[in-house]
């Protein structure tokens, strides 16, 4: 099987050569530079420059000379072997032979997601290094891996959210075929692969669009990164929308990814009648009708509108949203922290946890204290549990801490046992952050590599320290905050997989594996039978009692997060899991819980 995504952007192999295309509406002159030779490209209407050169083969290096001066890489480059400012490389996507011809994906209800950063997930920090660990993840009970953004970024180390070449998987991790080999191997093991995609901004180094396509951006919209991307302007908005829609289709077709997670979609500002997110989701659904592709959102606005289902229960646009609210509730209960956005959950953490378990969002239009009491969220109780991706940790919640501490560094292990079961046995889609399955000791720190741009490196370093200066622990000495520009910060974030064989990590890994086995055998069949609704109560201010009803039966979670014992009336239900002494789950001491199930005749 050979795969290639055909699009109007970039370099495409054609009979006898390569067709090159660049949208450069604000350039006066554009020359194609191929292997050191310049070739003038005439304007072909609408700001497009197109030409085909015979004899050009895969591996050729090319760029575009703008107005007789600056040579820039292709914004739709398939590979940047010499980083974001170097020449692009012509890639023949049909040169890779796939072996997963019969793979069409898996139902979303089966998803157990493992979020990972390729550069720190293994000692090698490469696609090949991660490929070696796929059998371990399958044995754990993971069914999908989600890769942090791969779009080419400046330097050799970055979380991926500073990407400036959305079509080029970063060379720091290997070549395009290495990424394809990783995905092909995952499919061979029955594992799905998702990719985190960033469509709300470009990174601060290596973005040359302003030199020839100024209308790619607009001052009408302002984002945390400056002028917004022009998704809705008459001066190029249609092309900009297609640039990103084609990017999504490219990853799904040419690389055979099983789904995409769209970063911070609340920062995709679009006033057009049909929002970009609607067009994106609907286009993907229509393009791949025979595959099970999953689209996930990060959306601080809690907009249920993007997650609506059709009459058959299928997503109209996007499958799920990251359920930050549920994370915040658990985090407050586990750590007692109440700074920043945790303040909006610290007043009623148990009540808000109950609502999240049953309905997805804790805030569904109520005033949100962290947003100066502006309303946040939309009603979500009608959505199935699979509309929410839940987690106790992720790259943001760990990495945006000054010292990158994992939850296992902050919480009582006994309390974490309850929360872990609550995550992995509830019917929402659970996600583990790499190493969480064994309570890895390595932190996940913020790191970048903008060298040799000393000014940008200094700005990032100083900004990081200013960010945490208001915290009591760093008020007098911010030097304790690891320097994000140092290679040592990156190296400290790498997982040590040998820990899994040592106590206490070995025991945590065994329990995580056991929980995921219970999820596979009990929870997934219920979820796939058809969702009928959920209800949660607080029989006591420190006890959550939530029941989800499905066509095949019910699943009930009772959690005592207080100090005093609580008695559970189980009726004829069977115990799926409990960490209470005796194993019956009928008497729950503080910070214990029970999952119960009952079949429907």
C-alpha positions in Angstrom: 0.0 0.0 0.0 1.3 3.5 -1.0 -0.2 6.7 0.3 0.0 10.3 -0.7 -2.3 13.3 -0.1 -2.8 15.5 -3.1 -3.2 19.2 -2.4 -2.7 22.6 -4.0 0.0 23.6 -1.5 3.7 22.7 -1.6 5.7 20.3 -3.7 4.0 17.4 -5.3 5.6 14.6 -7.4 4.1 14.5 -10.9 5.0 12.6 -14.1 8.6 13.4 -14.9 9.2 15.9 -12.2 7.7 18.0 -9.4 5.0 20.7 -9.3 5.7 23.6 -6.9 3.0 25.9 -5.5 3.2 28.9 -3.2 0.5 31.3 -2.1 2.3 34.7 -1.9 -0.3 37.4 -2.3 1.9 40.3 -1.0 5.1 39.4 -2.8 6.1 41.3 -6.0 8.3 38.6 -7.3 8.9 34.9 -6.5 11.7 32.7 -7.8 11.8 29.0 -7.2 15.3 27.9 -6.0 16.1 24.2 -6.6 19.5 22.7 -5.9 21.0 26.2 -6.2 19.4 27.3 -9.4 16.7 30.1 -9.6 13.5 29.7 -11.7 11.1 32.7 -12.0 7.5 31.8 -11.2 4.8 33.9 -12.8 1.6 34.9 -10.8 -1.2 32.6 -11.7 -4.1 34.5 -10.1 -5.3 34.9 -6.5 -1.8 35.3 -5.2 -0.7 31.9 -6.3 2.6 31.0 -7.9 2.8 27.7 -9.6 5.3 25.9 -11.8 6.4 22.4 -12.7 10.0 21.4 -13.3 10.9 18.2 -15.1 13.7 16.0 -13.9 13.5 17.0 -10.2 13.5 14.0 -8.0 12.8 13.2 -4.4 15.6 14.5 -2.1 16.1 17.7 -4.0 16.4 20.8 -1.9 14.3 23.8 -2.7 13.0 27.2 -1.4 11.5 30.4 -2.7 13.3 33.7 -3.3 11.0 36.5 -2.3 11.4 39.9 -4.2 14.9 39.0 -5.3 16.3 38.7 -1.8 15.1 36.5 1.0 15.1 32.7 0.4 12.3 31.0 2.5 11.3 27.4 2.9 8.0 26.0 1.7 5.3 26.7 4.3 3.8 23.3 3.2 7.2 21.5 3.2 7.0 17.8 3.9 10.5 17.8 5.5 13.1 20.3 6.8 16.3 18.4 7.1 18.2 21.6 8.2 15.7 23.1 10.5 13.0 25.8 10.0 15.2 28.3 8.1 16.9 25.8 5.8 15.8 24.6 2.4 12.9 22.2 2.1 13.3 18.7 0.8 11.2 17.1 -1.9 9.6 14.0 -0.4 8.0 11.2 -2.4 5.3 9.9 0.0 4.7 6.9 -2.2 8.2 5.7 -1.5 7.0 4.2 1.8 5.4 0.8 1.6 2.6 0.4 4.3 1.6 -3.0 5.6 -1.6 -1.9 7.4 -3.9 -2.1 4.4 -6.8 -3.6 6.4 -6.6 -1.1 9.3 -9.6 1.2 9.6 -9.2 2.1 13.3 -11.1 1.2 16.5 -14.3 2.5 18.1 -13.7 5.5 20.3 -15.2 3.8 23.3 -12.2 1.4 23.3 -9.7 4.3 23.5 -7.2 4.4 26.3 -4.9 7.2 25.3 -1.2 7.5 26.2 0.0 11.1 25.6 3.7 11.4 25.0 6.4 13.7 23.8 8.6 11.8 21.3 11.8 13.6 22.4 11.5 12.6 26.1 9.4 9.4 26.1 12.5 7.2 25.5 16.2 7.6 26.0 16.7 7.8 22.2 14.1 10.5 21.8 13.2 9.3 18.3 10.3 7.7 16.4 12.3 4.5 16.3 12.9 4.6 20.1 9.2 5.0 20.7 8.4 2.2 18.3 10.5 -0.2 20.4 8.1 0.6 23.4 4.9 -0.1 21.6 4.7 -3.7 22.8 5.0 -2.5 26.4 2.1 0.0 25.9 0.0 -2.7 24.4 0.7 -5.0 27.4 -0.2 -2.1 29.7 -3.7 -1.9 28.1 -3.2 1.3 26.1 -5.1 1.3 22.8 -3.9 4.7 21.4 -0.8 6.8 21.6 -1.1 10.6 21.2 2.0 12.4 20.1 2.6 16.0 21.1 2.9 18.3 18.0 5.5 17.3 15.4 5.3 20.4 13.2 8.9 21.5 12.6 10.2 23.9 15.3 13.3 25.9 15.8 16.2 23.9 17.3 16.4 20.3 18.5 14.2 20.4 21.6 10.7 21.8 22.1 7.4 20.7 23.4 6.1 21.2 19.8 3.8 24.1 20.3 6.3 26.5 18.7 6.0 24.8 15.3 6.2 26.9 12.1 6.1 24.1 9.4 2.7 22.4 10.0 3.3 19.7 7.3 6.9 18.8 8.2 7.5 16.3 11.0 10.5 17.6 12.9 13.9 16.2 11.9 15.0 16.0 15.5 13.0 12.7 15.8 13.9 11.1 12.5 12.8 11.2 8.9 9.2 11.0 7.6 9.5 7.3 6.9 10.6 6.7 10.5 7.3 8.3 11.6 5.4 6.2 9.2 7.1 3.1 10.4 6.1 4.0 14.0 2.4 4.3 12.9 2.5 1.2 10.7 4.0 -0.8 13.6 1.4 0.5 16.1 -1.5 -0.5 13.7 0.1 -3.9 13.5 -0.3 -4.2 17.3 -3.9 -2.9 17.2 -2.9 0.5 18.6 -4.3 3.8 17.3 -2.1 6.8 16.8 -3.3 10.4 17.3 -1.5 13.7 16.6 -1.7 17.0 18.4 -2.2 19.8 15.9 -1.7 23.5 16.5 -3.9 25.7 14.3 -4.1 28.8 16.5 -0.6 30.3 16.1 2.9 29.9 14.8 6.0 29.8 16.9 8.3 32.8 17.5 11.2 31.7 15.3 11.2 30.6 11.6 7.8 31.8 10.5 8.4 33.6 7.1 4.7 34.0 6.0 4.9 37.8 6.9 7.5 38.2 4.1 5.1 37.2 1.3 1.6 36.5 2.7 0.9 39.3 5.1 -2.9 38.6 4.8 -2.3 35.2 6.4 -2.8 37.1 9.6 -5.1 39.8 10.8 -5.1 42.6 13.3 -8.9 42.2 13.7 -8.3 39.3 16.1 -5.7 39.4 18.8 -4.5 36.2 20.6 -1.9 35.6 23.3 0.7 35.2 20.5 -0.2 38.5 18.7 -2.3 39.0 15.6 -4.7 36.2 14.9 -4.7 33.9 11.9 -7.0 35.1 9.2 -9.7 32.4 9.1 -12.5 34.8 8.2 -11.1 37.6 6.0 -12.1 38.4 2.4 -8.4 39.0 1.8 -7.3 35.4 1.9 -9.4 33.7 4.6 -10.6 31.0 2.3 -7.0 30.0 1.4 -5.9 30.1 5.0 -8.8 27.8 6.0 -7.8 25.4 3.3 -4.1 25.5 4.4 -5.1 24.0 7.8 -8.0 21.8 6.6 -5.6 20.2 4.0 -3.1 19.8 6.8 -5.5 17.7 8.8 -6.4 15.6 5.8 -2.7 15.2 5.0 -1.9 13.7 8.4 -4.9 11.5 8.3 -4.3 10.2 4.8 -0.6 10.3 4.0 0.5 9.3 7.5 -2.6 7.3 8.4 -3.1 8.8 11.8 -6.3 7.7 13.5 -7.2 11.1 14.9 -6.1 14.6 15.8 -6.2 16.7 18.9 -6.6 20.4 18.1 -4.8 22.7 20.5 -6.5 25.6 22.3 -9.4 26.0 19.8 -10.8 28.9 21.9 -7.9 30.9 20.4 -9.1 30.2 16.8 -11.0 33.4 16.3 -13.5 33.3 13.4 -16.5 35.5 12.8 -17.6 33.9 9.6 -21.1 32.3 9.3 -19.6 28.8 9.3 -16.8 28.6 11.9 -13.6 27.0 10.9 -14.1 24.2 13.5 -17.4 23.2 11.9 -15.9 23.1 8.4 -12.9 21.2 9.7 -14.9 18.5 11.5 -17.5 18.1 8.7 -14.8 17.9 6.0 -12.9 15.1 7.8 -16.1 13.1 8.3 -17.0 13.4 4.6 -13.5 12.6 3.4 -13.0 9.4 5.4 -16.4 7.7 5.6 -14.9 4.2 5.9 -12.5 4.9 8.8 -12.9 5.4 12.5 -11.2 8.8 12.9 -11.4 10.6 16.2 -11.2 14.4 16.5 -10.5 15.9 19.9 -10.5 19.5 21.1 -8.8 21.5 23.8 -11.3 24.3 24.5 -11.3 26.4 27.7 -14.7 27.8 26.7 -16.4 24.4 27.3 -18.5 24.7 24.1 -20.7 21.6 23.8 -21.8 22.8 20.4 -18.8 21.2 18.7 -19.5 17.8 20.2 -23.1 17.2 19.2 -24.2 13.8 17.9 -26.5 12.8 15.1 -29.7 10.7 15.5 -27.5 7.5 15.4 -25.2 8.8 18.2 -22.3 9.6 15.9 -20.3 12.8 16.2 -21.4 15.4 13.7 -18.1 17.3 13.9 -15.7 16.4 16.8 -15.7 13.4 19.0 -14.5 14.8 22.3 -13.1 17.6 24.4 -10.3 17.4 26.9 -12.1 17.5 30.3 -10.0 20.1 32.2 -12.8 20.6 34.8 -12.6 17.0 36.0 -8.8 17.2 36.2 -9.1 20.4 38.3 -11.5 18.8 40.7 -9.3 15.8 41.3 -6.2 18.0 41.6 -7.7 20.2 44.3 -8.9 17.2 46.3 -5.5 15.4 46.0 -3.2 18.4 46.6 -5.2 21.1 48.4 -3.9 23.6 45.8 -6.2 26.6 45.1 -4.2 29.1 43.2 -4.9 30.2 39.6 -7.8 28.4 37.9 -7.9 25.9 40.8 -9.6 28.7 42.8 -12.7 28.2 40.7 -12.9 24.6 41.9 -11.7 24.8 45.4 -15.0 26.1 46.8 -17.0 23.0 45.9 -14.6 20.3 44.7 -16.7 17.3 45.6 -19.9 18.7 44.1 -18.1 19.8 41.0 -16.4 16.4 40.7 -19.8 14.7 40.8 -21.2 17.0 38.1 -18.1 16.3 35.9 -18.5 12.5 36.3 -22.2 12.6 35.3 -22.3 15.5 32.8 -18.8 16.3 31.6 -18.4 20.0 32.4 -18.5 21.4 35.9 -19.2 24.9 34.4 -22.1 25.0 32.0 -22.8 28.7 31.8 -22.2 29.7 35.4 -19.9 32.6 36.5 -16.3 31.5 36.5 -14.3 33.3 39.2 -11.0 33.0 37.3 -12.6 34.9 34.4 -13.8 37.8 36.6 -17.1 35.9 37.0 -17.9 35.9 33.3 -20.1 32.9 32.3 -18.2 29.8 31.1 -19.4 26.7 29.3 -22.5 25.3 27.7 -24.9 22.5 28.9 -23.3 19.1 28.4 -25.5 16.6 30.3 -27.0 15.3 27.0 -23.6 14.2 25.7 -22.3 10.6 26.2 -19.2 10.0 28.4 -17.2 9.4 25.2 -17.5 13.1 24.5 -14.9 13.8 27.2 -11.2 12.9 27.4 -10.3 12.7 31.1 -7.0 12.7 32.8 -5.2 13.3 36.1 -2.1 14.6 34.4 -1.1 15.8 31.0 1.8 17.7 29.4 0.3 21.1 30.4 -0.7 20.3 34.0 2.8 18.8 34.7 5.0 20.9 32.5 3.5 24.3 33.3 4.5 23.9 37.0 7.8 25.6 37.8 9.5 22.4 38.7 7.5 20.1 36.4 6.3 17.9 39.3 4.1 14.9 38.5 1.0 14.2 40.6 2.8 11.3 42.3 5.3 13.9 43.6 2.5 15.9 45.2 -0.2 13.6 46.4 -0.6 10.9 49.0 -0.2 7.5 47.3 -3.4 6.2 48.9 -5.4 9.1 47.6 -3.9 8.7 44.2 -5.0 5.1 44.2 -8.6 6.2 44.4 -8.2 8.9 41.8 -6.4 6.5 39.4 -9.3 4.0 39.6 -11.8 6.8 39.2 -10.0 7.8 36.0 -9.5 4.4 34.4 -12.8 2.8 35.3 -15.2 5.6 34.6 -16.7 5.5 31.1 -15.2 8.7 29.8 -12.1 8.3 27.6 -9.1 8.1 29.9 -5.7 9.5 29.1 -2.4 8.8 30.8 0.6 11.1 30.6 3.7 9.2 29.7 5.3 7.5 32.7 2.2 8.0 34.8 1.5 4.3 34.6 4.4 3.6 36.9 4.6 7.0 38.8 7.8 8.0 36.9 10.3 10.0 38.9 11.4 12.2 36.0 9.7 15.7 36.0 8.4 17.1 32.7 10.0 20.6 32.5 9.4 23.4 30.0 12.3 23.4 27.4 13.1 25.2 24.2 16.1 25.6 21.9 16.2 28.9 20.1 20.0 29.1 19.7 21.8 30.9 18.3 19.1 33.6 18.9 20.4 34.8 22.3 17.8 37.5 22.6 14.9 35.0 22.2 16.5 32.5 24.5 16.9 35.3 27.1 13.3 36.4 26.7 12.0 32.9 27.3 14.3 32.4 30.3 13.3 35.7 31.9 9.7 35.3 31.1 9.6 31.9 32.8 11.1 33.3 35.9 8.8 36.3 36.0 5.8 33.9 35.6 6.6 32.2 38.9 8.0 35.2 40.9 4.6 35.8 42.5 4.7 32.2 44.0 6.0 32.2 47.6 8.5 29.4 46.9 10.3 31.5 44.3 9.7 35.1 45.5 13.2 35.5 46.7 15.1 33.2 44.4 13.9 32.3 40.9 17.2 30.6 40.1 15.7 27.4 41.4 13.5 27.3 38.3 15.2 25.2 35.7 16.5 27.2 32.7 14.3 26.2 29.8 17.0 27.0 27.2 19.6 24.5 28.7 20.0 21.1 27.3 20.1 19.7 30.8 16.5 20.7 31.4 15.4 18.6 28.4 17.6 15.7 29.5 16.1 15.7 33.0 12.6 15.2 31.5 13.5 11.9 29.8 11.8 8.8 31.2 13.8 6.0 32.8 12.0 2.9 31.7 14.1 0.7 34.0 12.2 2.2 37.0 9.2 0.0 36.1 11.1 -3.0 37.5 11.7 -1.4 40.9 9.5 -0.7 43.9 7.4 1.3 44.3 7.1 1.9 40.5 6.6 -1.9 39.9 3.5 -2.0 42.1 1.9 1.1 40.5 2.5 -0.4 37.0 0.9 -3.6 38.1 -2.2 -1.8 39.5 -2.5 0.4 36.4 -2.4 -2.7 34.2 -5.0 -4.5 36.3 -7.3 -1.5 36.1 -7.0 -1.3 32.4 -7.8 -5.0 32.2 -11.0 -4.4 34.2 -11.9 -1.5 31.9 -11.5 -3.7 28.8 -13.5 -6.5 30.3 -16.3 -4.6 32.1 -16.5 -0.9 31.2 -15.9 -1.0 27.5 -18.7 -3.6 26.7 -21.1 -1.4 28.7 -20.1 1.8 27.0 -20.4 0.2 23.5 -23.9 -1.2 24.3 -25.4 2.3 24.2 -25.5 5.2 26.6 -28.8 5.9 28.4 -27.9 8.7 30.9 -26.2 9.3 34.2 -26.9 10.8 37.6 -24.7 11.8 40.5 -25.5 12.6 44.1 -23.7 13.6 47.3 -25.1 11.4 50.0 -22.6 13.2 52.3 -20.6 16.4 51.5 -17.5 14.3 51.1 -18.9 11.4 49.2 -19.7 11.1 45.5 -22.2 8.5 44.2 -22.4 8.4 40.4 -24.3 5.9 38.2 -24.1 5.6 34.5 -26.8 3.7 32.7 -26.2 1.8 29.4 -28.3 -0.6 27.4 -26.5 -3.6 28.8 -26.5 -2.4 32.5 -25.2 0.1 34.9 -21.9 1.2 36.3 -21.7 2.9 39.7 -18.8 4.7 41.4 -18.9 5.6 45.0 -15.9 7.5 46.4 -15.4 8.6 49.9 -12.9 11.6 49.9 -13.5 12.4 53.5 -12.0 11.1 56.8 -15.0 9.3 58.2 -16.2 5.9 57.0 -19.2 5.6 54.7 -21.6 2.6 54.3 -22.6 1.6 50.7 -25.9 -0.1 49.9 -24.8 -2.2 47.0 -28.0 -4.3 46.5 -27.4 -7.1 44.0 -24.6 -5.3 42.2 -21.2 -7.0 41.6 -18.0 -5.4 42.8 -15.7 -4.5 39.9 -13.0 -2.8 42.0 -12.5 -1.5 45.5 -9.6 -0.4 47.6 -11.5 -0.8 50.8 -10.5 -3.5 53.3 -12.3 -6.7 53.0 -13.0 -6.3 49.3 -16.8 -6.0 49.6 -17.0 -2.3 49.1 -19.8 -2.0 51.5 -17.8 -0.1 54.1 -15.6 2.7 52.8 -13.0 4.2 55.1 -11.6 7.7 54.1 -10.2 7.9 50.6 -11.5 4.6 49.4 -14.1 3.8 46.8 -15.9 1.1 44.9 -17.0 0.4 41.4 -20.2 -1.7 41.0 -21.9 -3.1 38.0 -25.3 -4.6 37.4 -26.6 -6.2 34.2 -29.9 -5.4 32.6 -32.1 -8.4 31.8 
